[in-house]
Amino acid sequence: MKVLYDASVLGAARISQKGRTGVYRVVNEIARYLIARDDIDLSWTAFGNHNHLDDVIEMSRSDPEMAAPVVASIWRRHCLDLLAKPLNRIAASHLYRLVAPILPAVDELKKRATFNEKLLEGFDVLHSPFGKLPDGEPGKGPVRVITVYDLIAIRFPSLFENGISLQIEATIQSILPSDWVLCISEATRLDLLDYRRDLNPDRVRVTPLAAGDCFRPCEDEIQINQVRIKYGIPAGASYFLSVCTLEPRKNLRHLIRVFERNYMAFPQNTYLVLVGATGWHLDELMRDIESSPIGRVLPTGYVPDEDLAPLYSGAIAFVYVSLYEGFGLPPLEAMKCGTPTITSDNSSLPEVVGDAGIMVPANCEESLAAAMQQLASAPEVCTDLSQKGLDRALLFSWERCGQQTVQTYYDAIETRE
């Protein structure tokens, strides 16, 4: 089976740590699964973001495990890149008006050199693991598969930067009734089918995600202490942990407020550690952190995967009171590390956590305070939740997610035939 897989997200992650989000984990894990299968002849494309074509090419060249053909009119694209360089320099100067009418045309030519219908010849499947599908006609070319993470920006546009809801809307509207959709949770599947009632439910599948192999209980106290020092967590301090991009949907201001108001009920010298890259609409959150009356809220910034397991393992508990999720990878990562977990009781989170964590209404201060106090003072409850979390995490694997993805490819091809 010949599969053309959009690796734009992987290319973007090569040049920016901000690109290594939960979406990156999904795209990367499925890509590595596909390329390792004997029955999949995989090629890369960068139609999702043509500006990352060179990054995808470099990924294929530099990482033996990701070596696969990159499909594009590469010679034509490089010629256009050479043309664009002096134009961009002029555009950055006071002569911008001279080249302004030309720039959109050059960019469009670069897109067409990166991806066009002719390049699809011979492929059985075109998979967009993030972002919109290209324009197409039902029944023409390879079967089309798209991964949908959530419709949160459509449901709650005020929680996002300007334009994000329009991007998600464009992604959802790019799906043809003949296309096949992989949703990362049943909650997302139901949201999509409610929003796009013209889609065939049989073609909208659920492929639950998983936590990577690097997430496991860390029992090496030296490693845990080294990571604590690296991210400024004082020696001997206890801490609650939250891991997410810092943005309004993650409800961090509510978490900080509950932590501060109940600080005296926690062990002495307890911190709230916020791990994650900066997102958007941060002014109020940063003011809350900087003006904290107890000075125990610690943002670390982006943390690479290799440091996350020690951070999870050293925490009193992991706390994730998100307003809405498409899946919720961080709670699963925490459970796989044996860390007691508190999450919201909304959207996809009950699918992920089940009875292996404490679930609370997202904005209920009393419920969250009681849960945090309980885990800070009842080691027997923590031990029980730790084991339940480890058992729960075993239900999710990238192998299973990959198998379900490939089965959808086969079903899509068989249905067309």
C-alpha positions in Angstrom: 0.0 0.0 0.0 1.4 3.4 -1.0 0.7 6.1 1.6 1.5 9.8 1.2 1.7 11.3 4.7 1.9 15.0 5.5 5.0 15.6 7.7 4.7 19.4 7.9 4.3 19.2 11.7 7.5 17.2 12.0 9.4 19.7 9.9 8.2 22.6 12.0 9.3 20.8 15.2 12.8 20.6 13.9 13.2 24.4 14.1 11.1 25.3 17.1 10.5 23.8 20.5 7.0 25.3 20.4 6.3 22.9 17.6 6.7 19.9 20.0 3.1 19.9 21.3 0.7 17.0 21.8 -0.1 17.2 18.0 3.6 16.7 17.3 3.6 13.6 19.5 0.7 12.1 17.6 2.1 12.9 14.1 5.5 11.6 15.0 4.4 8.3 16.7 2.0 7.4 13.8 4.7 8.3 11.2 7.2 6.0 13.0 4.7 3.2 13.2 3.8 3.5 9.5 7.4 3.6 8.3 8.3 0.4 10.2 5.5 -1.6 8.6 6.4 -3.9 5.8 3.0 -3.5 4.1 3.2 0.3 4.0 5.3 2.1 1.3 5.5 5.5 2.9 6.4 8.8 1.4 6.4 12.3 2.9 4.7 15.5 1.7 4.5 19.0 3.1 1.2 20.1 1.7 0.1 21.2 5.2 2.7 23.9 5.3 4.9 24.3 2.2 7.3 26.5 4.2 8.6 23.4 5.9 9.4 21.4 2.8 13.1 21.8 3.3 12.8 20.8 7.0 10.9 17.6 6.0 13.7 16.8 3.4 16.3 17.3 6.1 14.4 15.1 8.5 14.4 12.3 5.9 18.1 12.7 5.2 19.3 13.0 8.8 17.2 10.5 10.7 17.7 6.9 9.4 14.4 5.8 11.1 12.5 8.5 9.1 14.2 7.9 5.8 11.5 7.9 3.1 11.0 9.7 -0.3 9.8 13.3 -0.1 7.2 13.9 -2.8 7.4 17.4 -4.4 8.6 19.1 -7.5 11.8 19.8 -5.6 13.9 21.3 -8.4 11.1 23.7 -9.3 10.5 24.6 -5.7 14.2 25.4 -5.1 14.3 27.6 -8.2 11.3 29.5 -6.7 13.1 29.7 -3.3 16.1 31.3 -5.0 13.7 33.8 -6.7 11.9 34.6 -3.4 15.1 35.4 -1.4 15.9 38.8 -3.1 12.2 39.6 -3.3 11.9 39.1 0.4 14.9 41.3 1.1 13.3 44.0 -1.0 10.0 43.5 0.8 11.7 44.1 4.1 13.0 47.5 3.0 11.4 50.8 2.0 10.9 49.4 -1.5 8.2 47.0 -0.3 5.6 48.5 -2.7 7.7 47.5 -5.7 7.4 43.8 -5.0 4.2 43.6 -3.0 2.0 42.6 -6.0 4.5 39.8 -6.9 4.9 38.1 -3.5 1.4 36.3 -3.4 2.0 34.9 -6.9 5.4 33.5 -6.0 4.0 32.0 -2.8 1.3 30.3 -4.8 3.8 28.9 -7.2 5.8 27.5 -4.2 2.7 25.8 -2.9 2.0 24.2 -6.3 5.6 23.0 -6.5 5.3 21.4 -3.0 2.0 19.7 -3.8 -0.3 19.2 -6.8 -2.6 16.6 -8.1 0.0 15.2 -10.5 2.2 14.2 -7.5 -0.7 12.0 -6.2 -0.4 9.5 -9.0 0.2 6.0 -7.9 -0.7 6.5 -4.2 -3.4 4.6 -2.5 -3.8 6.8 0.6 -3.3 10.5 1.3 -3.3 11.2 5.1 -3.4 14.6 6.7 -2.5 14.0 10.3 -3.0 17.7 11.2 -4.7 20.5 9.3 -7.0 20.7 6.3 -7.1 18.3 3.4 -6.2 19.7 -0.1 -9.0 20.5 -2.5 -10.3 17.4 -4.2 -13.1 15.6 -5.9 -14.9 12.6 -4.6 -13.6 9.3 -6.1 -10.6 10.9 -7.7 -7.0 10.1 -6.7 -6.1 8.2 -3.6 -8.5 7.7 -0.7 -8.3 10.7 1.7 -7.8 10.3 5.5 -7.7 13.1 8.0 -7.0 13.2 11.7 -9.3 15.5 13.7 -8.2 16.4 17.2 -11.0 18.6 18.5 -13.5 21.3 17.5 -12.8 23.4 20.6 -11.8 26.6 18.7 -15.2 26.4 16.9 -17.1 25.8 20.2 -15.1 28.3 22.3 -13.4 30.8 19.9 -12.7 33.4 22.7 -10.2 31.0 24.3 -7.9 31.2 21.2 -5.9 33.7 19.2 -7.6 35.5 16.4 -8.0 33.4 13.4 -7.6 30.0 15.0 -11.3 29.2 14.9 -11.3 30.1 11.1 -8.4 27.7 10.6 -10.2 24.8 12.4 -13.3 25.7 10.5 -11.4 25.4 7.2 -10.0 22.0 8.3 -13.4 20.6 9.2 -15.0 22.0 6.0 -12.2 20.4 3.9 -13.6 17.0 4.7 -15.7 15.5 1.9 -18.5 13.0 2.7 -16.4 10.4 0.8 -13.3 11.0 3.1 -12.4 9.0 6.1 -11.8 10.6 9.5 -9.7 9.5 12.5 -10.8 11.2 15.7 -8.6 10.9 18.8 -11.5 10.3 21.2 -15.2 9.4 21.1 -15.9 12.9 22.5 -14.3 14.5 19.4 -16.1 12.0 17.1 -19.5 13.0 18.6 -18.6 16.7 18.3 -17.7 16.3 14.7 -20.7 14.3 13.7 -22.9 16.8 15.4 -21.3 19.7 13.6 -21.0 17.9 10.2 -24.2 15.9 9.9 -23.5 15.1 6.3 -20.6 12.8 7.2 -21.1 9.0 7.3 -20.7 7.9 10.9 -19.1 4.6 9.6 -16.3 6.6 8.1 -15.5 8.5 11.3 -13.4 6.3 13.5 -11.8 6.6 16.9 -8.1 6.0 17.3 -7.2 6.7 21.0 -3.7 8.1 21.6 -1.1 6.8 24.0 1.8 7.9 26.2 5.3 7.3 24.8 7.8 4.8 26.0 9.8 7.5 27.8 7.0 7.8 30.4 7.5 5.4 33.2 7.9 5.6 37.0 11.3 7.1 37.9 12.6 5.7 41.1 16.1 7.1 40.7 16.2 9.8 43.4 19.5 11.3 42.0 17.8 11.8 38.6 14.7 13.3 40.2 16.8 15.7 42.2 18.9 16.7 39.2 15.8 17.5 37.2 14.3 19.4 40.2 17.5 21.6 40.4 17.5 22.1 36.6 14.0 23.7 36.7 14.4 25.6 39.9 12.3 23.5 42.3 13.9 24.0 45.8 15.5 21.0 47.5 13.1 19.4 49.9 10.0 21.1 48.5 6.9 19.2 47.7 5.0 20.2 44.5 1.8 19.7 42.5 2.4 19.5 38.8 0.6 20.7 35.7 1.8 20.1 32.2 0.3 21.9 29.2 0.7 24.8 26.9 0.1 28.0 28.9 -3.2 29.2 27.4 -6.7 30.1 28.8 -8.4 26.7 28.0 -6.1 25.0 30.5 -7.8 26.9 33.3 -4.5 27.6 35.1 -5.7 30.8 36.7 -8.4 28.8 38.5 -5.7 26.2 39.6 -3.4 28.9 40.9 -6.3 30.5 42.8 -7.3 27.2 44.5 -3.6 26.4 45.3 -3.1 29.8 46.9 -6.3 29.9 48.9 -5.6 26.4 50.3 -1.8 26.7 50.7 -1.8 26.3 54.5 -3.6 22.9 54.2 -0.6 21.5 52.2 2.7 20.3 53.5 5.1 23.1 54.4 7.0 24.5 51.5 4.7 23.1 48.7 4.9 24.6 45.2 2.7 24.5 42.1 4.9 23.8 39.1 3.6 24.7 35.7 5.4 23.0 32.8 4.8 24.1 29.3 5.6 26.4 26.4 4.0 29.8 26.4 0.8 30.1 24.4 -1.6 33.1 24.1 -3.7 35.5 26.1 -1.1 35.2 28.9 -1.2 38.7 30.4 -3.6 37.9 33.3 -1.9 34.5 34.0 1.5 36.1 34.2 0.2 38.8 36.5 -1.3 36.2 38.8 2.1 34.4 39.0 4.1 37.5 39.5 1.8 38.9 42.1 1.3 35.7 44.0 1.1 36.5 47.7 2.9 33.2 48.6 5.4 33.1 45.8 5.1 29.4 45.3 3.9 29.2 41.7 6.8 28.1 39.4 6.6 28.2 35.6 9.4 26.2 34.0 8.8 26.8 30.3 9.2 24.0 27.8 10.6 20.8 29.2 11.9 18.0 26.9 10.4 14.5 27.1 13.5 13.0 28.8 12.9 15.3 31.9 9.2 14.8 32.2 9.1 11.4 33.8 11.3 12.5 36.7 9.1 15.6 37.1 5.9 13.5 37.1 7.4 10.9 39.4 8.5 13.5 42.0 5.1 15.3 42.3 2.5 14.9 45.0 0.0 14.8 42.2 -0.7 15.9 38.7 -3.5 18.4 38.3 -5.3 19.1 35.0 -8.5 21.1 35.2 -8.8 21.9 31.5 -12.1 23.5 30.3 -12.3 21.1 27.3 -10.0 18.5 25.7 -9.9 16.5 22.5 -8.0 13.7 24.3 -5.7 14.8 27.1 -2.3 13.3 26.7 -0.7 14.8 29.9 -3.0 12.9 32.3 -2.2 9.7 30.5 1.5 10.4 30.7 1.2 11.1 34.5 -0.7 7.9 35.1 1.9 6.0 33.1 4.5 7.4 35.5 2.4 6.3 38.5 1.5 9.9 39.5 -1.8 10.3 41.2 -4.0 12.4 38.9 -6.7 15.0 39.3 -8.6 16.1 36.1 -11.8 17.9 35.0 -14.8 15.7 34.4 -15.6 17.1 31.0 -15.2 16.2 27.3 -12.7 13.4 26.6 -11.1 13.2 30.0 -13.4 10.5 31.5 -12.5 8.3 28.5 -8.8 8.7 29.3 -8.8 8.6 33.1 -11.7 6.4 33.9 -11.8 5.5 37.6 -8.0 5.8 37.9 -8.0 9.5 39.0 -10.0 12.0 40.9 -12.4 13.9 38.5 -13.8 17.3 39.5 -16.0 20.0 37.8 -13.6 22.3 35.9 -14.5 25.5 37.8 -15.5 24.1 41.2 -13.0 25.5 43.8 -14.3 23.3 46.6 -14.0 20.1 44.7 -10.5 20.8 43.5 -9.3 22.0 46.9 -10.7 18.8 48.5 -9.0 16.6 46.0 -5.6 18.4 46.3 -5.8 18.3 50.1 -6.7 14.6 50.1 -3.7 13.7 48.0 -1.4 15.9 50.0 -2.4 14.2 53.2 -3.4 10.6 52.5 -0.5 8.5 51.2 -2.7 5.4 51.1 -5.0 7.1 48.5 -2.0 8.2 46.5 -0.7 4.6 46.5 -4.1 3.3 45.3 -4.4 5.9 42.5 -0.8 5.3 41.4 -1.5 1.6 40.8 -4.8 2.3 39.2 -3.2 4.8 36.9 -0.4 2.4 35.9 -3.1 -0.2 35.1 -5.2 2.2 33.2 -2.3 3.4 31.1 -1.7 -0.1 29.8 -5.0 0.1 27.9 -3.5 2.7 25.6 -0.6 2.1 23.1 0.8 3.6 20.0 0.9 0.1 18.5 -2.9 -0.1 18.8 -3.4 3.4 17.6 -1.2 2.6 14.6 -3.0 -0.6 13.9 -6.4 1.1 13.9 -5.0 3.8 11.5 -3.8 1.2 9.0 -7.0 -0.8 9.3 -8.9 2.4 8.3 -6.6 2.7 5.3 -7.5 -0.9 4.2 -11.2 -0.4 4.9 -11.2 2.8 2.8 -9.5 1.2 -0.1 -11.7 -1.9 0.1 -14.9 0.3 0.2 -13.8 2.2 -2.9 -13.1 -1.0 -4.8 
